[in-house]
Amino acid sequence: MKKTKDEELYAPEDLAQAVETLRRGGIILYPTDTVWGIGCDATNEEAVRRIYELKQRADSKSMLVLIDETYPLESIVGPVPDVAYDLMELAVRPITIIYQGAKGVAPSLLGEGQSLGIRQSREKFSSALCRRLRRPIVSTSANISGDPTPLFFDGISSAILEGVDYVVRYRQTDKTPSQPSQIIMLGPSGEVKVIRP
C-alpha cells in the first residue's frame, strides 16, 4: 500500500498512538509549528487540569489550542470576524489569534471574556493529529511554569518526559530553529491588537 505524503515524514503508528492516547484522556508531548508542546484533547477538562498540574501553572493563565486547516473555527468561536481569515491566510509564520466568546472547550482553558488563543497549525504532525482527533488540541510549552522554554526535544526536563502518557518519536532529533508565534487579539467587532509581533 502506497504511503501518503504525511506518512513519508513520520511513522503512522506514532501518530496513531498519539491520537489513541488523546482519545483516552491522556496527555502527550509532541512537536508543533513552534516548539515542543504538551497537549491533550481541549474538550476534556480532566486532561486539561492534568497539564496545569504537570506544569505547576496557575489555572488563571490560559493555554492555547491548535486546530488544523480543515477544522471549522466557528464551532469553537462565533461569530468569527472576517479579518481573522485574512490574518491566517497572510501569515508567513505561525500566528495565534485570541478570540472572545469561545465555546465547546474545557472551561479552564478560557480567559477573561471567554477568550481563547487558537492557532491553525501548518506543521505536518500536529496538523495531522488535530485532523485525526477531530477536536482542538491543547498546546503549551514543554516546561515547568517559570522555567525557560526548551527550544529542542533534548532540552525537555525529565519531570515533563515522565509526566506525560505518550512521547511522540517524530522530530526528536530535529535542530531546526523555530520562531515563536505572533499573537494577535481580536475584539468582537474585529478590532486588532498586537500582543506579540
N, C-alpha and C positions, 0 to 999 in steps of 0.2 A: 504494500500500500504506500502510495506517494505521500511524503510529509508536506504539510503546509509550510508556508514561508516562516511563520512564527515557530513551528516545531523544529526548524533547522537551527534556530537560535537557542532554544532551551529544550530540556527533556520533557516530553509530555507528562511523564509520571511525576515530575517535580511540580508542575502546575496542578495536576490532578490531586496530589497530596495536600497542597496548599489550600485548594478550594474545599476539599473534604474537611480539613481542619476548621476552616471558617464556618462551614455549614453546621459543624458540631458545636459551635460556640467557642472555639479555640482562638488563640491569638498567635500570629505569625511574625517572623522577621523576614522582610522582603525588600528587593531593590525597587526604587521608584524612579521617577523622572528627575529627582534631585538627589537626595542622599538615601541611605538605607532607612527603612521605616518599620515601625511596629504597627501592625494592623489587625483589624477584626471586622466582622460584619457590623456596619454602622447602625443597623436597626436593632442590635442585640445589646440591651442595657447592661446586662451582667458582664458581657465580654468587654464592653467599654470601661466599666468600673475596674475590671482586672488590669487594663492598661494604665489607668490612673494610679492604681496601687503599685504596679511594677515600676513605673517612672517616679513614684513618690511625688506626684504632681497634684496640686490643689485642683479640685474639680471646677473651681471658678475660672480656670484657664482652659478655654475651649480648644478642641483639636479639629483639624480639618478633615475632609473626606475626599477620596478620589472617585471619579467616575470615568467610564471610557467614552469615546466619541459618539457611541450609539445610544447611550443612556438618556432617557427623556428627563431633562433637567426640571421640567415643570412638575414632575412627580414629587420633588422634594422642595421646590421653591415656586411660589406662584403669587402674582404673575412675574415672569422674568422680563426685566427691562431689555428692549432691543439692543441697547448698547453692549450688553453682556456678550451677545453673539459676535458683535463686531470686535470686541476686545479679544475674545478667544481665537477668532479667525486670524487676526493680525499679529498676535503674539509670536515673537521669534524665540522666546524661551518660556519655560513653564510659568503659568500665571494662575494665582489663587485669587478667586473673587469671593468677597464676603457679601452675602445676600441677607436681607431682612426677611422675616416671615417664613423661615424654613419649617418643614414638617416631615413626618414619616421617618425620622431617625431617632436614635436613643436620646431622651430628654437631656441627659448630662452633656451632650455634645453642643447644645445650643447656648449661645451667649446672650447678652442683653438684646432685647427686641426680637427674640427668636432668631438671632443671627447665626449664620453658619458659613465657614470658609469651604469652598468647593473648588477642586482643580480637575480639569479634564486631562487625564494622562495620555501622553503620546508615546510613552516608553512601552516597549513590546510586552514585557512580562506583566507589569502592573495593569496595563490596559486589558490584556487577555484575562487576568484574574478577575477584574471587575465584570467583564463580559460574561465569563462563565458563572460567576456567583449571581449575576443579575441584580445586584444591590450595591449601594455605595460602600466603600471600604475606608475605614479609619486609616489615616496616615499621620504618624507623629514620629519625630526623630528618635533614633535608637540610642537613647542615653537616659541616665537618671536625671531628673529635673535639676538644673543648676550646673551640671557637668557640661563640658564642651561637646558639641555635636560631632560625632565621628564622621570624617569625610569618606572613609572606605570601610569595607567589612572588617578588616583586621584591627580596626581601632575600636570595635564594639566590645564593651565590658562583658566579663563572664556573668555578671548579675543579670544582664539583659539576655544573653545567649541561653542561660539556664532557666530564665523566667518565662520564655515563650513555649508554645506547644509544637511549633514546627519552624525550622530554619531553612529557607529556600536555598538551594545549591547554586542556582544560576547567578552569574556575575560576582561570585565571592572573590575572585582574583582580579577583577576589573579595577584599574587605577586611573580611569579616565576622569579628569577633573569635572565636577558638576557645579552648576550655578544655583543659588537659592532662587526660589520662585519670586516673581513680582507679586505684591499683594495690593489689591485694589478693593476698596469698599464701595458698594453701590447703595445709594439711597432708594427709597420706594418709588421715586419718580425718575430714577436713572441718573441721579447726581453721582459724579465720580470723585472719589477721594483716594489719592495715592498714599498707601501706608508704607510700602517699601518699593522704591523704583526698580 
